[in-house]
Amino acid sequence: MTSVVSLHVKHIRSHTEYTIQFSPEVTIITGANGSGKTSLLEAVYLSLQGSSFRGSDAELLQKDGPWWKIDITLNDQQNRTIKFEPEKVTSRKQFVIDSKTTARIPQKQKHPVVLFEPEDLRLLHGSPARRRQFIDRFVSQFNPLYGPSLRKYERALKQRNNLLKSAYIQDDQLFAWNVALAEHGAYIIEQRIAFIEQLNQNLAQLYQDIAGTHDDVSIHYSHTFVGDIKQKLLNELHAHLDRDRYMGSTSVGPHRHDVIFEINHSPALSTASRGEARTIVLALKFLEVDIIEQLTGKTPIILLDDVFSELDATRQKLLTSHLKGHQIIITSATSHAGKHLHHVEL
C-alpha cells in the first residue's frame, strides 16, 4: 500500500517553508483557521494527481514568493519534486519523479486520492457546477482519457464563446469549434452516464446500511440521450446559435448539465433532510473509495479537510471505520481523535 512519508513545501500559499512527517495510518493536522492546514493537503494532492483541487498553479504561490516547490517522499522510497517558476515562458511547472523531468505526471505515476471537503456535504444543495466537478474529478481518477477530453472541451468552449462575443462572425468560423465541442462533449456525456449507472448499482444499499432505513436513493444525469450523442450536440449547437450570439456564450452542452439525486423517487434537493443529504454524500464517498480500488487496483490516500466538525459523532465513527486500512490525513480546527493518533499542530 502506497503512503506518504513526508512533505516539504516552500512558498506555498501561507507557508514560506514547512516540513511535515505523516503516519502510514492517521495523521491529524490541527491549527487555527488561516494557518495553512488545507494548503498541506493541496500539496499532497497535487504531488499525486498533478493538479490542485483549489486553484491554478499561480494561485498556490505565496504572495511575493519567487517560485514554489514541493518535495514529497513515498513509502517505496520514491521522491517527487514539483516546482513552479512564474517567470518562465513555457514549462512553468515541472515534475521530477525517479530523476525524470516532465511537465505533467505520467498516468502510471499518478496515485488515487479521495478528497472530502466541507463543500461536499452540501453537494445536493450546491450549484450544478459543484456536482459536475464531483463527477468529473471522480471519473478522471480511473479513466486516463477523461481529463484530456475535458480540457479539450473547455478550450473549444472558450474559443467558441470568444467568437460569439465578436461583432462580426460567420457561421463557418464557428463550425470547427462546434465539431470539437460535439466530439469531446459526447465522450464526456457518455462517461458521466456510464459512471452514474455504476454508482446506482450500490448507492441505495450503502445508504440503507449507513442510515439504518429502507429509503431508496438514486442518482441520475439531467439529460437523456438516445442514439448518436455527437450528432445531437451538433444539432443543438446549431439550433441555439441565435440565442448564443445574443448571450455571447454557449448555452448547450455538458458544461450546462447537472446530476440529480432522488430519495424515494422524489427530488432529494427539496425532500431530503440535512441528515439524509449528508448520509447520501457519505455513501458516495465510500463508493468513490471502493470503485477506485476496484478499477485501479490501488488503495487511495484519503484527505479529509475539516469535515469532522460538520458531522455528528455517529457519522464521524462511520467515516473512520469504513476507511480503516487506508492512509488518512485529516485537518481540523480542534482534535477529534485519541492520543494514540499522530497529531501535528500548526
C-alpha positions as a LaTeX table, in Angstrom:
\begin{tabular}{lrrr}
\hline
Residue & $x$ (\AA) & $y$ (\AA) & $z$ (\AA) \\
\hline
Met1 & 0.00 & 0.00 & 0.00 \\
Thr2 & 1.44 & 3.34 & $-1.06$ \\
Ser3 & 1.56 & 6.06 & 1.60 \\
Val4 & 3.11 & 9.49 & 2.02 \\
Val5 & 6.04 & 9.57 & 4.45 \\
Ser6 & 6.95 & 13.27 & 4.42 \\
Leu7 & 6.19 & 16.57 & 2.73 \\
His8 & 8.32 & 19.70 & 2.39 \\
Val9 & 6.87 & 22.90 & 0.89 \\
Lys10 & 8.39 & 26.28 & 0.06 \\
His11 & 6.42 & 29.42 & $-0.83$ \\
Ile12 & 3.10 & 27.56 & $-0.95$ \\
Arg13 & 0.27 & 29.95 & $-0.01$ \\
Ser14 & 0.87 & 30.98 & 3.66 \\
His15 & 3.91 & 28.69 & 4.09 \\
Thr16 & 7.34 & 30.18 & 3.48 \\
Glu17 & 8.82 & 26.80 & 4.34 \\
Tyr18 & 7.34 & 23.85 & 6.20 \\
Thr19 & 8.09 & 20.15 & 6.69 \\
Ile20 & 5.71 & 17.51 & 7.99 \\
Gln21 & 6.02 & 13.77 & 8.67 \\
Phe22 & 2.98 & 11.51 & 8.20 \\
Ser23 & 1.82 & 8.32 & 9.88 \\
Pro24 & 1.03 & 5.46 & 7.47 \\
Glu25 & $-2.35$ & 5.27 & 9.23 \\
Val26 & $-3.92$ & 8.51 & 10.52 \\
Thr27 & $-2.38$ & 11.97 & 10.79 \\
Ile28 & $-4.37$ & 14.87 & 12.23 \\
Ile29 & $-3.21$ & 18.40 & 11.39 \\
Thr30 & $-4.72$ & 20.94 & 13.76 \\
Gly31 & $-4.48$ & 24.71 & 13.83 \\
Ala32 & $-6.46$ & 27.92 & 13.65 \\
Asn33 & $-8.28$ & 28.97 & 10.51 \\
Gly34 & $-5.84$ & 30.53 & 8.06 \\
Ser35 & $-2.83$ & 28.63 & 9.45 \\
Gly36 & $-2.35$ & 26.71 & 6.19 \\
Lys37 & $-3.78$ & 23.28 & 7.01 \\
Thr38 & $-5.62$ & 22.88 & 3.71 \\
Ser39 & $-2.54$ & 24.04 & 1.77 \\
Leu40 & $-0.67$ & 20.96 & 3.01 \\
Leu41 & $-3.45$ & 18.67 & 1.77 \\
Glu42 & $-3.39$ & 20.61 & $-1.50$ \\
Ala43 & 0.35 & 19.95 & $-1.86$ \\
Val44 & $-0.14$ & 16.21 & $-1.24$ \\
Tyr45 & $-2.99$ & 16.10 & $-3.75$ \\
Leu46 & $-1.01$ & 17.97 & $-6.40$ \\
Ser47 & 2.01 & 15.71 & $-5.91$ \\
Leu48 & $-0.06$ & 12.58 & $-6.51$ \\
Gln49 & $-2.59$ & 13.81 & $-9.07$ \\
Gly50 & $-0.73$ & 16.55 & $-10.94$ \\
Ser51 & $-3.03$ & 19.49 & $-10.27$ \\
Ser52 & $-4.60$ & 21.33 & $-7.34$ \\
Phe53 & $-8.19$ & 20.95 & $-6.16$ \\
Arg54 & $-8.35$ & 24.63 & $-5.16$ \\
Gly55 & $-6.94$ & 26.75 & $-7.95$ \\
Ser56 & $-4.33$ & 27.36 & $-10.61$ \\
Asp57 & $-0.58$ & 26.86 & $-10.23$ \\
Ala58 & $-0.11$ & 30.63 & $-9.92$ \\
Glu59 & $-2.66$ & 30.82 & $-7.07$ \\
Leu60 & $-0.57$ & 28.42 & $-4.97$ \\
Leu61 & 2.33 & 30.87 & $-4.98$ \\
Gln62 & 2.88 & 32.72 & $-1.70$ \\
Lys63 & 2.41 & 36.46 & $-2.02$ \\
Asp64 & 5.69 & 37.97 & $-3.30$ \\
Gly65 & 7.21 & 34.47 & $-3.45$ \\
Pro66 & 9.77 & 33.93 & $-6.29$ \\
Trp67 & 8.55 & 30.37 & $-7.02$ \\
Trp68 & 7.03 & 27.44 & $-5.19$ \\
Lys69 & 8.38 & 23.96 & $-4.60$ \\
Ile70 & 7.00 & 20.71 & $-3.19$ \\
Asp71 & 9.14 & 17.73 & $-2.16$ \\
Ile72 & 7.32 & 14.56 & $-1.20$ \\
Thr73 & 8.60 & 11.14 & $-0.15$ \\
Leu74 & 6.53 & 7.97 & $-0.52$ \\
Asn75 & 7.00 & 4.76 & 1.45 \\
Asp76 & 8.51 & 2.96 & $-1.57$ \\
Gln77 & 11.46 & 5.39 & $-1.27$ \\
Gln78 & 10.26 & 7.32 & $-4.29$ \\
Asn79 & 10.94 & 11.06 & $-4.10$ \\
Arg80 & 8.99 & 13.59 & $-6.10$ \\
Thr81 & 9.77 & 17.26 & $-6.63$ \\
Ile82 & 7.35 & 19.73 & $-8.18$ \\
Lys83 & 8.49 & 23.26 & $-8.91$ \\
Phe84 & 6.62 & 26.22 & $-10.36$ \\
Glu85 & 8.53 & 29.21 & $-11.71$ \\
Pro86 & 6.22 & 32.08 & $-12.79$ \\
Glu87 & 8.92 & 33.91 & $-14.72$ \\
Lys88 & 9.36 & 31.08 & $-17.22$ \\
Val89 & 7.55 & 31.41 & $-20.56$ \\
Thr90 & 6.98 & 27.66 & $-21.04$ \\
Ser91 & 7.05 & 24.64 & $-18.72$ \\
Arg92 & 6.49 & 26.83 & $-15.69$ \\
Lys93 & 5.59 & 23.75 & $-13.64$ \\
Gln94 & 7.86 & 20.71 & $-13.70$ \\
Phe95 & 7.71 & 17.32 & $-12.02$ \\
Val96 & 10.83 & 15.33 & $-11.19$ \\
Ile97 & 9.98 & 11.66 & $-10.48$ \\
Asp98 & 12.67 & 8.97 & $-10.41$ \\
Ser99 & 15.14 & 11.55 & $-11.79$ \\
Lys100 & 12.94 & 12.14 & $-14.88$ \\
Thr101 & 11.60 & 15.65 & $-15.54$ \\
Thr102 & 8.17 & 16.12 & $-17.12$ \\
Ala103 & 5.56 & 18.88 & $-17.47$ \\
Arg104 & 2.79 & 16.51 & $-16.31$ \\
Ile105 & 2.68 & 13.42 & $-14.10$ \\
Pro106 & 2.53 & 10.34 & $-16.35$ \\
Gln107 & $-0.72$ & 8.44 & $-15.81$ \\
Lys108 & 1.09 & 5.39 & $-14.43$ \\
Gln109 & 2.77 & 7.62 & $-11.81$ \\
Lys110 & $-0.49$ & 9.10 & $-10.57$ \\
His111 & $-1.79$ & 7.70 & $-7.32$ \\
Pro112 & $-5.51$ & 7.84 & $-6.46$ \\
Val113 & $-6.60$ & 10.32 & $-3.82$ \\
Val114 & $-10.07$ & 10.66 & $-2.32$ \\
Leu115 & $-10.67$ & 14.20 & $-1.06$ \\
Phe116 & $-13.52$ & 15.05 & 1.29 \\
Glu117 & $-14.26$ & 18.77 & 1.81 \\
Pro118 & $-17.00$ & 20.55 & 3.78 \\
Glu119 & $-18.48$ & 21.69 & 0.45 \\
Asp120 & $-19.01$ & 18.03 & $-0.47$ \\
Leu121 & $-21.53$ & 17.78 & 2.36 \\
Arg122 & $-23.53$ & 20.50 & 0.61 \\
Leu123 & $-23.29$ & 18.70 & $-2.73$ \\
Leu124 & $-27.03$ & 18.10 & $-3.09$ \\
His125 & $-27.96$ & 21.71 & $-2.33$ \\
Gly126 & $-24.94$ & 23.32 & $-4.02$ \\
Ser127 & $-24.56$ & 24.52 & $-7.58$ \\
Pro128 & $-24.73$ & 22.26 & $-10.67$ \\
Ala129 & $-21.08$ & 23.20 & $-11.30$ \\
Arg130 & $-20.13$ & 21.62 & $-7.97$ \\
Arg131 & $-21.94$ & 18.38 & $-8.85$ \\
Arg132 & $-20.33$ & 18.29 & $-12.29$ \\
Gln133 & $-16.93$ & 18.80 & $-10.67$ \\
Phe134 & $-17.59$ & 15.93 & $-8.26$ \\
Ile135 & $-18.35$ & 13.54 & $-11.14$ \\
Asp136 & $-15.53$ & 14.83 & $-13.37$ \\
Arg137 & $-12.89$ & 14.56 & $-10.66$ \\
Phe138 & $-14.08$ & 11.06 & $-9.81$ \\
Val139 & $-14.04$ & 9.74 & $-13.41$ \\
Ser140 & $-10.61$ & 11.30 & $-14.07$ \\
Gln141 & $-9.10$ & 9.16 & $-11.29$ \\
Phe142 & $-9.60$ & 5.91 & $-13.18$ \\
Asn143 & $-10.07$ & 6.96 & $-16.83$ \\
Pro144 & $-6.85$ & 8.46 & $-18.25$ \\
Leu145 & $-8.67$ & 9.76 & $-21.36$ \\
Tyr146 & $-11.33$ & 11.70 & $-19.46$ \\
Gly147 & $-9.21$ & 14.58 & $-18.10$ \\
Pro148 & $-7.63$ & 15.39 & $-21.51$ \\
Ser149 & $-11.10$ & 15.28 & $-23.17$ \\
Leu150 & $-12.43$ & 17.65 & $-20.52$ \\
Arg151 & $-9.54$ & 20.09 & $-21.08$ \\
Lys152 & $-10.01$ & 19.96 & $-24.89$ \\
Tyr153 & $-13.73$ & 20.59 & $-24.46$ \\
Glu154 & $-13.06$ & 23.59 & $-22.20$ \\
Arg155 & $-10.55$ & 25.06 & $-24.67$ \\
Ala156 & $-13.01$ & 24.70 & $-27.56$ \\
Leu157 & $-15.77$ & 26.22 & $-25.41$ \\
Lys158 & $-13.59$ & 29.22 & $-24.62$ \\
Gln159 & $-12.76$ & 29.75 & $-28.31$ \\
Arg160 & $-16.41$ & 29.48 & $-29.37$ \\
Asn161 & $-17.51$ & 31.89 & $-26.62$ \\
Asn162 & $-14.85$ & 34.39 & $-27.71$ \\
Leu163 & $-16.15$ & 34.22 & $-31.28$ \\
Leu164 & $-19.75$ & 34.63 & $-30.12$ \\
Lys165 & $-18.77$ & 37.91 & $-28.47$ \\
Ser166 & $-17.37$ & 39.28 & $-31.75$ \\
Ala167 & $-19.44$ & 41.85 & $-33.60$ \\
Tyr168 & $-18.96$ & 40.17 & $-36.98$ \\
Ile169 & $-18.87$ & 36.42 & $-37.18$ \\
Gln170 & $-19.55$ & 33.92 & $-39.95$ \\
Asp171 & $-21.19$ & 30.56 & $-39.35$ \\
Asp172 & $-18.22$ & 28.71 & $-40.88$ \\
Gln173 & $-15.93$ & 30.27 & $-38.26$ \\
Leu174 & $-17.93$ & 28.51 & $-35.56$ \\
Phe175 & $-18.18$ & 25.18 & $-37.37$ \\
Ala176 & $-14.76$ & 23.84 & $-36.34$ \\
Trp177 & $-15.44$ & 24.65 & $-32.69$ \\
Asn178 & $-18.94$ & 23.14 & $-32.91$ \\
Val179 & $-17.39$ & 19.88 & $-34.16$ \\
Ala180 & $-14.77$ & 19.91 & $-31.37$ \\
Leu181 & $-17.42$ & 20.60 & $-28.71$ \\
Ala182 & $-19.66$ & 17.84 & $-30.08$ \\
Glu183 & $-16.83$ & 15.30 & $-30.27$ \\
His184 & $-15.36$ & 15.86 & $-26.82$ \\
Gly185 & $-18.75$ & 16.68 & $-25.28$ \\
Ala186 & $-20.20$ & 13.37 & $-26.47$ \\
Tyr187 & $-17.36$ & 11.46 & $-24.82$ \\
Ile188 & $-17.81$ & 13.40 & $-21.54$ \\
Ile189 & $-21.55$ & 12.71 & $-21.51$ \\
Glu190 & $-21.10$ & 9.01 & $-22.30$ \\
Gln191 & $-18.59$ & 8.60 & $-19.47$ \\
Arg192 & $-20.69$ & 10.55 & $-16.97$ \\
Ile193 & $-23.80$ & 8.48 & $-17.73$ \\
Ala194 & $-21.89$ & 5.17 & $-17.55$ \\
Phe195 & $-20.35$ & 6.19 & $-14.24$ \\
Ile196 & $-23.67$ & 7.27 & $-12.75$ \\
Glu197 & $-25.14$ & 3.90 & $-13.73$ \\
Gln198 & $-22.25$ & 2.24 & $-11.91$ \\
Leu199 & $-22.90$ & 4.35 & $-8.79$ \\
Asn200 & $-26.56$ & 3.35 & $-8.82$ \\
Gln201 & $-25.71$ & $-0.34$ & $-8.56$ \\
Asn202 & $-24.67$ & 0.08 & $-4.90$ \\
Leu203 & $-25.75$ & 3.55 & $-3.76$ \\
Ala204 & $-29.18$ & 2.61 & $-2.34$ \\
Gln205 & $-27.89$ & $-0.41$ & $-0.41$ \\
Leu206 & $-24.94$ & 1.50 & 1.04 \\
Tyr207 & $-27.20$ & 4.40 & 2.05 \\
Gln208 & $-29.56$ & 1.96 & 3.78 \\
Asp209 & $-26.65$ & 0.33 & 5.62 \\
Ile210 & $-25.42$ & 3.71 & 6.90 \\
Ala211 & $-28.84$ & 5.20 & 7.71 \\
Gly212 & $-30.47$ & 2.03 & 9.02 \\
Thr213 & $-33.57$ & 2.71 & 6.89 \\
His214 & $-35.24$ & 1.27 & 3.80 \\
Asp215 & $-35.20$ & 4.53 & 1.83 \\
Asp216 & $-34.46$ & 4.26 & $-1.87$ \\
Val217 & $-31.72$ & 6.60 & $-3.07$ \\
Ser218 & $-30.64$ & 7.07 & $-6.68$ \\
Ile219 & $-28.64$ & 9.43 & $-8.88$ \\
His220 & $-29.48$ & 10.47 & $-12.46$ \\
Tyr221 & $-27.98$ & 12.53 & $-15.28$ \\
Ser222 & $-30.01$ & 15.62 & $-16.10$ \\
His223 & $-30.15$ & 14.91 & $-19.84$ \\
Thr224 & $-31.22$ & 11.76 & $-21.65$ \\
Phe225 & $-29.51$ & 10.84 & $-24.91$ \\
Val226 & $-30.60$ & 8.16 & $-27.36$ \\
Gly227 & $-28.56$ & 7.35 & $-30.46$ \\
Asp228 & $-25.68$ & 9.49 & $-31.78$ \\
Ile229 & $-24.79$ & 11.93 & $-28.97$ \\
Lys230 & $-22.24$ & 13.78 & $-31.10$ \\
Gln231 & $-24.79$ & 14.49 & $-33.83$ \\
Lys232 & $-27.40$ & 15.53 & $-31.28$ \\
Leu233 & $-24.94$ & 18.02 & $-29.74$ \\
Leu234 & $-24.10$ & 19.43 & $-33.18$ \\
Asn235 & $-27.81$ & 19.88 & $-33.88$ \\
Glu236 & $-28.32$ & 21.60 & $-30.51$ \\
Leu237 & $-25.41$ & 23.98 & $-31.08$ \\
His238 & $-26.83$ & 24.92 & $-34.48$ \\
Ala239 & $-30.41$ & 25.29 & $-33.18$ \\
His240 & $-29.33$ & 27.62 & $-30.35$ \\
Leu241 & $-26.95$ & 29.75 & $-32.42$ \\
Asp242 & $-29.11$ & 32.90 & $-32.44$ \\
Arg243 & $-29.59$ & 32.72 & $-28.69$ \\
Asp244 & $-25.88$ & 32.09 & $-28.15$ \\
Arg245 & $-24.97$ & 35.10 & $-30.32$ \\
Tyr246 & $-27.28$ & 37.27 & $-28.26$ \\
Met247 & $-25.95$ & 35.97 & $-24.93$ \\
Gly248 & $-22.30$ & 35.83 & $-26.05$ \\
Ser249 & $-21.89$ & 32.32 & $-24.63$ \\
Thr250 & $-22.66$ & 28.68 & $-25.43$ \\
Ser251 & $-25.96$ & 27.61 & $-23.84$ \\
Val252 & $-25.93$ & 23.87 & $-24.58$ \\
Gly253 & $-23.52$ & 21.03 & $-23.83$ \\
Pro254 & $-22.16$ & 19.09 & $-20.85$ \\
His255 & $-20.93$ & 22.31 & $-19.18$ \\
Arg256 & $-24.62$ & 23.11 & $-18.60$ \\
His257 & $-25.72$ & 19.67 & $-17.40$ \\
Asp258 & $-26.48$ & 18.57 & $-13.86$ \\
Val259 & $-26.58$ & 15.50 & $-11.63$ \\
Ile260 & $-29.94$ & 14.81 & $-9.98$ \\
Phe261 & $-30.35$ & 12.98 & $-6.66$ \\
Glu262 & $-33.60$ & 11.30 & $-5.66$ \\
Ile263 & $-34.79$ & 9.81 & $-2.39$ \\
Asn264 & $-37.87$ & 7.58 & $-2.54$ \\
His265 & $-38.37$ & 8.70 & $-6.15$ \\
Ser266 & $-38.66$ & 12.39 & $-5.24$ \\
Pro267 & $-36.01$ & 15.10 & $-5.80$ \\
Ala268 & $-33.65$ & 14.98 & $-2.81$ \\
Leu269 & $-33.00$ & 18.70 & $-3.25$ \\
Ser270 & $-36.48$ & 19.51 & $-1.97$ \\
Thr271 & $-37.32$ & 16.47 & 0.20 \\
Ala272 & $-34.10$ & 15.25 & 1.89 \\
Ser273 & $-33.36$ & 16.47 & 5.41 \\
Arg274 & $-29.90$ & 17.79 & 6.25 \\
Gly275 & $-29.00$ & 14.45 & 7.86 \\
Glu276 & $-30.28$ & 12.48 & 4.86 \\
Ala277 & $-28.35$ & 14.69 & 2.44 \\
Arg278 & $-25.14$ & 14.17 & 4.42 \\
Thr279 & $-25.69$ & 10.42 & 4.55 \\
Ile280 & $-26.09$ & 10.35 & 0.76 \\
Val281 & $-22.77$ & 12.19 & 0.39 \\
Leu282 & $-21.10$ & 9.83 & 2.87 \\
Ala283 & $-22.34$ & 6.85 & 0.84 \\
Leu284 & $-20.99$ & 8.46 & $-2.35$ \\
Lys285 & $-17.57$ & 8.96 & $-0.76$ \\
Phe286 & $-17.44$ & 5.35 & 0.40 \\
Leu287 & $-18.38$ & 4.26 & $-3.14$ \\
Glu288 & $-15.65$ & 6.52 & $-4.52$ \\
Val289 & $-13.05$ & 4.70 & $-2.42$ \\
Asp290 & $-14.41$ & 1.26 & $-3.30$ \\
Ile291 & $-14.74$ & 1.91 & $-7.06$ \\
Ile292 & $-11.27$ & 3.44 & $-7.36$ \\
Glu293 & $-9.77$ & 0.42 & $-5.59$ \\
Gln294 & $-11.65$ & $-1.98$ & $-7.88$ \\
Leu295 & $-10.75$ & $-0.19$ & $-11.11$ \\
Thr296 & $-7.14$ & 0.79 & $-10.39$ \\
Gly297 & $-6.02$ & $-1.97$ & $-8.03$ \\
Lys298 & $-4.54$ & 0.77 & $-5.83$ \\
Thr299 & $-5.50$ & 1.85 & $-2.32$ \\
Pro300 & $-6.34$ & 5.57 & $-2.45$ \\
Ile301 & $-4.95$ & 8.00 & 0.08 \\
Ile302 & $-7.76$ & 9.77 & 1.97 \\
Leu303 & $-7.68$ & 13.53 & 2.59 \\
Leu304 & $-10.34$ & 14.85 & 4.99 \\
Asp305 & $-10.33$ & 18.63 & 5.01 \\
Asp306 & $-12.11$ & 19.87 & 8.13 \\
Val307 & $-15.16$ & 17.64 & 7.63 \\
Phe308 & $-15.30$ & 16.19 & 11.17 \\
Ser309 & $-16.69$ & 19.43 & 12.56 \\
Glu310 & $-19.60$ & 19.12 & 10.10 \\
Leu311 & $-20.51$ & 15.53 & 11.06 \\
Asp312 & $-22.19$ & 14.21 & 14.17 \\
Ala313 & $-20.43$ & 11.59 & 16.31 \\
Thr314 & $-22.21$ & 8.66 & 14.61 \\
Arg315 & $-21.17$ & 9.72 & 11.11 \\
Gln316 & $-17.63$ & 10.53 & 12.30 \\
Lys317 & $-17.34$ & 6.96 & 13.58 \\
Leu318 & $-18.78$ & 5.53 & 10.34 \\
Leu319 & $-16.29$ & 7.54 & 8.31 \\
Thr320 & $-13.19$ & 6.40 & 10.18 \\
Ser321 & $-14.31$ & 2.77 & 10.48 \\
His322 & $-15.13$ & 2.45 & 6.76 \\
Leu323 & $-11.78$ & 3.97 & 5.77 \\
Lys324 & $-9.69$ & 1.79 & 8.10 \\
Gly325 & $-6.76$ & 0.28 & 6.22 \\
His326 & $-6.10$ & 3.49 & 4.24 \\
Gln327 & $-3.67$ & 6.29 & 4.96 \\
Ile328 & $-5.85$ & 9.15 & 6.21 \\
Ile329 & $-4.71$ & 12.77 & 6.57 \\
Ile330 & $-7.17$ & 14.95 & 8.48 \\
Thr331 & $-7.24$ & 18.70 & 9.03 \\
Ser332 & $-9.25$ & 20.09 & 11.92 \\
Ala333 & $-9.54$ & 23.27 & 13.95 \\
Thr334 & $-9.69$ & 21.03 & 17.04 \\
Ser335 & $-8.63$ & 17.45 & 17.71 \\
His336 & $-11.41$ & 14.88 & 17.38 \\
Ala337 & $-9.42$ & 11.70 & 17.94 \\
Gly338 & $-7.48$ & 9.78 & 20.56 \\
Lys339 & $-3.96$ & 10.35 & 21.80 \\
His340 & $-2.66$ & 7.25 & 20.00 \\
Leu341 & $-3.02$ & 9.00 & 16.64 \\
His342 & $-0.32$ & 11.13 & 15.04 \\
His343 & $-1.04$ & 14.83 & 15.68 \\
Val344 & 0.64 & 17.83 & 14.07 \\
Glu345 & $-0.10$ & 21.32 & 15.40 \\
Leu346 & 0.43 & 24.28 & 13.03 \\
\hline
\end{tabular}
